[in-house]
Amino acid sequence: MRCPNCDFDYPPDMRFCGMCGIRLKQICLGCHFANPLDYRFCGMCGLSLLPPPAQLPPAYENQDHSHSALPLAGERRLATVLVADVSRSTELLEQLGTEAWVKTMNHILQLMEAEIYRYGGEVDQFRGDGLVAFFGATSAHEDDPERAVLAGLAIQQSIQRHADKLQATDLPHLQVRIGINTGEIIVTAIGDSQQFREETAMGEGIMLAARMETSAAPGTVLVSDSTYRLVSSLFEWDALGELPIKGLSQPVAVYRPLAHLSEAEKQSGTRSETLSAPLIGRDVERQALEAHLAALYVGRGGIMLLTGDGGMGKSRLADDVRAQEQGKLLWLRGRCRSYDQSRPFSVWGDLLRKWLHMQPSTSDAETRDRLRQESVALWGDLFGEYYPYLATLLSLPLEEPFIEQVRCLDAEGLQHQLFTAVLGWVNRLAEQGPLVIAFSDAHWADASSLALLTYCLPVCEAHPLLWLVTYRHMRETAVWHFAQHVETEYPHRVTRLTFAPLTDEQSHELIDHLIGADVLSPRIKALVIEKADGNPYYVAELIETLIEQAVLVKDVTNGRWHATRAIDNLQLPDTLQNLFLSRIDILLPAEKQLLQMAATIGHVFWFNLLQHLAGDADIQPHLTALQRAQLVVERRRVPDLGMEYTFRSSLIRDAVYESLLSTQQTLYHEQIAAYLAPAERPTPPQYYGMLAYHYQRAGKQGEQLYYTLLAAKEAKDVYANTEAVTLYTQGLRLLDQMERETDNPDRLYAIRTRQFELLDGRREVHFLLGEFQAMDEDAKRLLALARQLGDDPVWLIDALLIQSVVHDWRTETELQKGQALAEEALQLARQQGDQQREMLSLMAIANQQSYGRVNPASLDIAQEALALAKQLDDPYREAEILLAISRFYNWSNEPEQAIAFLEKARPLCEALNNKVAEVTLLGQIGLQFERTGDYYRLLTQYQQPRLKISQSINHRPLALEMRLGEGVIVGLQLGDYAAGMAMMREVAAQWSHDTPLVLLRMALMLSAMAEHEEALEKLEQAQQQLAQVVSRTLALGLHLAAAMIYNGAGGEAHWWQALEETARASQIVRENPMISRQYELAAACQAAVAQLALAKIASEQAARQRHLDWALASSQVALTIYELLGYVQILECASEEVLFWHGKALLANGRFADAHTFFHRAYAEMQRKHALIPSGVVYAQTFLEIPLHRQIRAAVFVPEKLVASEPEIW
């Protein structure tokens, strides 16, 4: 074939003329095949080589720019920029003269250009004695930074060879300075199209590359830190420290690349040497590979195809297993490189060099000699049939007579000999023992390498050879067709494994291995996992980005990572941006533009909205192409929006979106918002969040605030609490910004009223999420804001009533503060004649009265609030007050009143469909079944439904309270201690707000389980936290729980402590007549237990009898109250327990017949409750194994004669 410029006869595989240096081939953007210049379509994949006309309208088509500068149109790219300049060129000009100098410079620039294009770059401009080139400006490759550095080193080598010739003519020594930087550039057209307009790239990335070039020493390459970080593991470096750069405030770290490292020398895994993790989630794949290796050792060959997206762990698995099998077999790995796709048999050349243990710096002569030596070792005297062809494949200089042996062959004959030689080489190696030949990244393999691989595949039929091929899901590549051929022709030998994404749990595990458990907050960890889409490489790169941003910092003293701050989003790592852009750049221009429009809509987008952006263009074929390219996925049809699509990866969407210029983004966002909220019809609530986002991206503050508030309210109403907090916070940030930007009093007032509204909404959602500290902070901020809005007391009333001490207190001081705030709110409301807020103030005061020193006056206040609710026709508050009164009576001595108020509340709750009220209603109804001892029904029909409702509305505190209640019923009332304790520990791990209550419940459970030491520890912790508790009911619960735990622990000191606790409990009941006498019953019962125990250890008969008398008197009190009430519904005592301990007291006092009667009554009561539990459930057994119930059964079945003759049995 002949060069069209100089008529030089060049070999068919050359891309540049070896005589004049001009380009001879045009590269297909689809498969990267080198085509002749006159081709209109790619000869390999059929893709058009001519840019098709755009089918989508330009973003600025309808705008009039006749009187203004054209808007900037183009694309934002992450590219690696190479700037090269010939040093001492002026001196050379002076000695050569202009014409000769131009000729020399032209040749030098062609040499440089040849290396640029060899590695997939493109020259943007020549400038006298230098050039500017881009890698990734218009067509990205995931390894563009590596390509750029390789090109820089190759230019230096090429120029050095030319310089040596010039130096022989006494001309100045020719050297080139090269600077390389990776950064953001804008690819755009500048100028006025009516005069002069040029397509070019601009940006800081180019400027810094130019600074690198001017700072480089002649004959060297200087690389910025941004490029170094991306390729540090691929080259040998000379770190030159930091360099001050004109125009930049901070110096830049710079590095000089010295050589490309061999495969064995390169670091694997993440960019950081400090991060490492085992291979997660690939056990099945590892077992399959190990099974093939086991077959090798017994003489059976095979083929393994490992496929999946990049970063899924295919090569990592192969490397791990290879290291594991080191020394047991020969393992050769050939790496397919994207920039070698136009070089025939490039993978086989890599394999041969690995076999020969050659380094990149090894000379051709040394490599040739080593090849000859190894060929003689393999074939002996027959080496001449193989050696010259293997040397030709490696492009090594041959010696005579082999030169003539190869030269006499035509192209077809040479290829036949090459195939025969390589087949012979593979056969010979496989005959010597188990052999693995791995093709890594085979999606980049050149067609000739795959053809030769296909030719050699049959070797595995006869010898212990495993062909291991790893590649990505890329249908347009040659390896895709190779894989189909293998599965068709070798089904008995092949195993194909597709590497699926990691699960969320596996991604969690990977992060924990990389940086340690609990280093990242759950929110940031979830963000990493969401963005990574199960790709372990993406996970690692996102963690690397957090390290680079100093969000993660390692403690030098202990080597542990810790987070320094919270973040709202994750930046797309540069490594991944190039990876995704390399897939996007092979699209047709119309497809790429449609993808950019889709990315502007979001990770999820819809056909009708996309069609609106595209105008009249037919977008369906382009969407089909995007699906075939595995960039987007069709999901479902949505009313009004049409077919729904989603990006296969949110990171791909980010890469596409960030390629748009801000002017293009703004225009698209405005068009999207206009479509979603047309003036002629109401906006559906489900669009509020999208509209807030698109108006925010379009820079329209007013519209953004309006839809953010609507979206936050909608999220709150449907209990999307996490999303609601995010939206409220976004709205508050926007209002804070608006507040800083104005000093207009009226506007400031309007802003602050909006701030109040959003803060109050966020405060309520914080409560639902159990984020009590954040809730309190918002409440305090609301109070300060209300005082700024002093002209209208309404704001202050609302702010006063939402302070935490108004509704939640433990100490007398907190209660007094809360009462003062509620009274202030009541006074202001009455002054304003605001009955709604008067009612709310009364509700707060009634609550304070009933839960502080229990006071009948609280009922009067509640009744006053109830009357206002009815007058205001406010069924929501009416139901709330009725339920509160019912709850009050449930724990009083008038439970029938509770039922009456409950029946009034029931129809209101059912009509309102209020989930929180429904939970409360179920709880009040369920108490009736607790009174009857129907614990199973209480659990399954009331407590568990309450838990499900709480979870369904994302009400975290309520859900935890319900879970705790479920644990109490399951453990303490139904006897399944293990299950109940697990539930309680689950609550304790998540709930810090009401820790004392959780501690008390756990202490009681531990005591029932005979874990007395831990029970006492939990009790002590609860007592410390409740030292100044003001709630009488909570104090009662504390004293009674303590008495039960002390009695269970045993020992004289504990029994006396139990008596002290029961005395305190009885005192509270006497001082608060509205409190149910059930608590007095429980105190008396526990007092009887303690007195009986003390009687047993009393050394004197008089003391013993006193304890026995007191025990009988206490048990009689408990019995009298029980028979008066007819039920026991509190946790601290059970009906059969009252009967049993009275029987014990009677027995101890010698009244055997009476004791026996009460034992039987206790047994009958226990059996009655047991009969309410279905026989097939586990609780039917665990209920009978409750220690009290075992004691009852033992007492009943002890013969009467034995009891009479052995009074000490008690």
Protein Blocks (a to p, Z undefined) as FASTA:
>chain_A
ZZfklopacdfkbcbdfklopafbdcdfklopacdfkbcbdfklopafbdcddfbdcfkl
mpcfklbccddedddddddddddddehklmmmmmnommlmmmmmmmmmmmmmmmmmmnop
acfbdehjaccddehkloccfklmmmmmmmmmmmmmmmmmmmmmmmmnopacdddddddd
ddddddddedjfklcccdddedjklmmmmmmmmmpcghiacddfklmmmmmmmpccddeb
jaddehiabdcdddddfbdcdfklpcghjfblkbccddehilmmmmmmmmmmmmmmnopa
cddddeddehilpmmmmmmmmmmmgojaccddddddfklmmpghklmmmmmmmmnopafk
lcfklmmmmmmmmmmmmnommlmmmmmmmmmmnopacddfklmmmmmpcfklmmmmmmmm
mmmmmmmmmmnoccddddehkllpcfklmmmmmmmmmmmmmmccdddddddddfkbmklm
mmmmmmmmmmmlpccdddddddfklmmmmmmmmnoghkbcfklmmmmmmmnnopaklmmm
mmmmmmmnomaccdfklopacdfbdcfbdcddfklmmmmmmmmmmpcfklmmmmmmmmmn
ombdcfklmmmmnomacfklmmmmmmmnomaccfbdcehklpadddfbfklmmmmmmmpc
fklmmmmmmmmmmmmmcfkbccdfklmmmmmmmmmmnopaklmmmmmmmmmmmmmmnopa
klmmmmmmmmmmmmmmmmmmpcbfklmmmmmmmmmmmmmmmmmmmmmnopaklmmmmmmm
mmmmmmmmmmpmklmmmmmmmpfklmocfbfklmmmmmmmmmmmmmmmmmnopaklmmmm
mmmmmmmmmmmccdfklmmmmmmmmmmmmmnopaklmmmmmmmmmmmmmmmcblmlmmmm
mmmmmmmmmmnopaklmmmmmmmmmmmmmmnopaklmmmmmmmmmmmmmmmnopaklmmm
mmmmmmmmmmmmnopamlmmmmmmmmmmmmmklmmmmmmmmmmmmmmnopaklmmmmmmm
mmmmmmmacblklmmmmmmmmmmmmmmngpjklmmmmmmmmmmmmmmmmmmmmbcfklmm
mmmmmmmmmmmmmmmmpmbfklmmmmmmmmmmmmmmmmmmmmmnopafbfkbcfklmmmm
mmmmmmmnopamlmmmmmmmmmmmmmmmmmmpcfkbmklmmmmmpmklmmmmmmmmpcfk
lmmmmmmlZZ
